[in-house]
Amino acid sequence: MNEQRLSCGVVVARQADDGWLTLMLRAYHHWDFPKGICEDNEEPLDAAKREVREETSVDDLSFDWGDRFFETGPYSRGKVARYFIASTRQVDVEMGISPETGEPEHHEWRWVTFDEAYDLGSPRVKQIVQWARQIIGT
């Protein structure tokens, strides 16, 4: 039996002077929200928080919209991604180093508007942007 691998992440949003911004990370040509594989015996929300902290150093997360989430269909060899939404006041981002490679997992990070996030994202990511924007009300 091929068990799905669950990847958990967070749409991290922060209020700026002219509206909401969200944090996106780029690995090669792919932009996405911070996320990673949920480890055995780890709750998905805990995995999502851990991944955000490891990949961005953002640890000021407030789940103002509750624990609702959006789950994508299978992609990349059967992975499914589950995204939560949190707000932060933290502006500075420091990309984490992968313990496996000793290099940052991502090449770039940006705070972007939800319109920009939609334009940067793959079809899978565009779904998450639309969902998060509806809930946040941007």
C-alpha positions in Angstrom: 0.0 0.0 0.0 1.4 3.4 -1.0 0.7 5.8 1.8 0.4 9.5 0.9 3.1 11.8 2.2 1.6 14.8 3.9 3.5 18.1 3.5 2.3 20.8 5.9 2.7 24.6 5.6 1.4 28.0 6.4 0.3 30.9 4.4 2.0 33.5 6.5 0.3 36.9 6.2 1.2 40.3 7.7 -0.6 43.6 7.6 1.4 46.3 5.9 0.5 50.0 5.4 -1.4 49.3 2.2 -2.9 45.9 2.9 -2.0 42.3 3.5 1.3 40.7 2.3 2.2 37.1 2.3 5.6 35.3 2.5 6.7 33.2 -0.4 9.8 31.2 -0.9 11.5 30.3 -4.2 13.2 26.9 -4.8 14.6 26.9 -8.3 11.7 28.3 -10.5 9.0 27.3 -8.0 7.4 29.8 -5.6 5.4 28.4 -2.7 4.6 29.0 1.0 6.8 27.6 3.7 6.0 23.9 4.1 7.6 20.4 4.6 6.9 16.8 5.4 4.9 16.0 8.5 7.1 13.6 10.6 5.8 10.4 12.2 3.6 11.1 15.3 3.7 14.8 14.6 0.4 16.8 14.4 0.0 18.6 11.0 -0.3 22.0 12.6 2.8 21.4 14.7 4.6 20.3 11.5 3.5 23.4 9.7 4.7 25.7 12.5 8.1 23.8 12.7 8.6 24.1 8.9 7.9 27.9 9.0 10.4 28.3 11.8 13.1 26.1 10.2 12.7 27.6 6.7 12.1 31.3 7.5 13.0 31.9 11.2 9.4 33.3 11.6 8.2 32.1 15.0 5.6 34.9 15.7 2.5 33.1 14.3 -1.0 33.8 15.3 -3.7 31.5 13.9 -6.4 34.2 13.9 -8.6 32.3 11.4 -8.6 29.1 13.5 -7.2 25.8 12.5 -9.0 25.5 9.1 -6.8 24.3 6.3 -6.7 23.7 2.5 -5.4 20.5 1.2 -4.1 20.1 -2.4 -4.6 17.1 -4.6 -1.6 14.7 -5.0 1.5 16.2 -6.7 5.2 15.4 -6.9 5.2 11.6 -6.5 2.0 11.4 -4.4 2.6 14.2 -1.9 -0.4 16.1 -0.6 0.1 19.6 0.9 -2.0 21.0 3.7 -1.9 24.7 4.3 -3.0 26.7 7.4 -3.2 30.5 7.6 -1.4 32.6 10.3 -0.6 36.3 10.7 2.7 37.6 11.9 4.2 40.9 12.9 7.7 39.6 12.1 9.1 41.3 9.0 12.7 39.9 9.0 13.2 36.5 7.4 16.3 34.4 7.7 16.3 31.3 5.4 17.1 28.1 7.2 19.9 25.8 6.3 19.0 22.2 5.3 20.7 19.7 7.7 21.1 17.3 4.8 22.9 19.7 2.4 24.3 22.5 4.6 22.7 24.9 2.1 19.5 27.0 2.3 16.5 25.0 1.1 15.3 28.0 -0.9 17.0 30.5 -3.1 14.9 33.6 -2.3 12.1 34.9 -0.2 9.7 37.8 -0.7 6.8 39.5 1.1 4.3 39.9 -1.8 0.7 41.0 -2.3 -1.8 38.3 -2.8 -2.1 39.4 -6.5 1.7 38.9 -6.8 1.5 35.6 -5.0 -1.1 34.4 -7.5 1.0 35.5 -10.5 4.2 33.8 -9.0 2.4 30.5 -8.1 2.0 27.3 -10.0 -1.7 26.2 -10.6 -1.4 24.2 -7.3 -0.2 27.3 -5.4 -2.8 29.6 -7.1 -5.5 27.5 -5.5 -4.0 28.2 -2.0 -3.7 31.9 -2.8 -7.4 32.1 -3.7 -8.5 30.2 -0.6 -6.3 32.3 1.8 -7.3 35.6 0.2 -11.0 34.7 0.6 -10.6 33.8 4.3 -8.4 36.8 5.1 -10.6 39.1 3.0 -7.9 40.8 0.9 
